[in-house]
Amino acid sequence: MTEYYIMEKFDPKKFVMEEVLTSTECIELLGITRGRLSSLIRSNKIVPIKKAGVQLYLKQDMLKKKAELEALRIKYRPWEHE
């Protein structure tokens, strides 16, 4: 079977708006505090894609980290999920 792909023009503004997050957006998405985010960055569990006054993160990476953190919360804080 032949697969066909339609190539769309790459829109960098759209990509940045949809796929790149700031620290504040990461904190909201992950449901953690700013201190916890700093701790994860220092331990290299989260790596910003750019550090220049404002740290930027890929949304895809943060969604993976969110799933990981949720699994750990269920494991280590089962009383919150009863």
N, C-alpha and C positions, 0 to 999 in steps of 0.2 A: 504494500500500500504506500502510496506517495503522500508525503505530508507537505503542506504548503504553509509558508510563513509570510505574513504581510509585514513589511518593514515600514515602521512609522518614523517620521522625522523626530530626532531626539530633541526634547525641550528641556534644557538644563534647569530652568526656573521651576518647572513642574516637578522634575526629579528632586530637587532640593526641598521644595515645599512638602512633598509626599514621603520622601525616604530619608531625610536627614533630620535629626532631633538635637535640640539644645539640652543642656544639663537639666533645666527646669522641666522640660517635656519628658526626659528620661525618668526623673524622680516621680512624676505623676504616673507614667506608664507602669513603672516597676512597683509603685506603692511603697517607696522607701524614703528615708530622710536624706538630706544633703550630706550629712556626716557619713551615712552608710555608703552613699555613692562615692565619696572621697576615699573611703576605706577599700572599696572594690577596685577603684582605679589604682591606688597605691600597691595593692596586691596583684595587679595585672589581670584581674578577673574580668574587668571591663577596660577596653582600650579605646580611647577617643580617636577618631580619624583625623582630627585637627585640633591642635592646641595653639591658639593665638588670641589670647584675651578671652575668647569664648570657645569652650570645648564643644565639638560636634561629634555626633554618634550616628551610625547607620541604624535605621529603624529595624531592619532585619536582624541585626545582632542583638538589639534590645528585646525583641520579641522572643528570641531563643533564651536569653538570660531570664526573662520574665517566667517562662515555662519552667526553667531550672529552679528559680527561687520559689515558685509556687509548690513544686514537688518537695523542696526542702522544708517549707512551712508545714505541709501536711505531715511529713515525717517527724519533725521535731516539735511541732505544736498541734498535736492531734485534737486537743480540747477546743481549739478554735474552729474545727471543721466537723463537729458532731451534730 
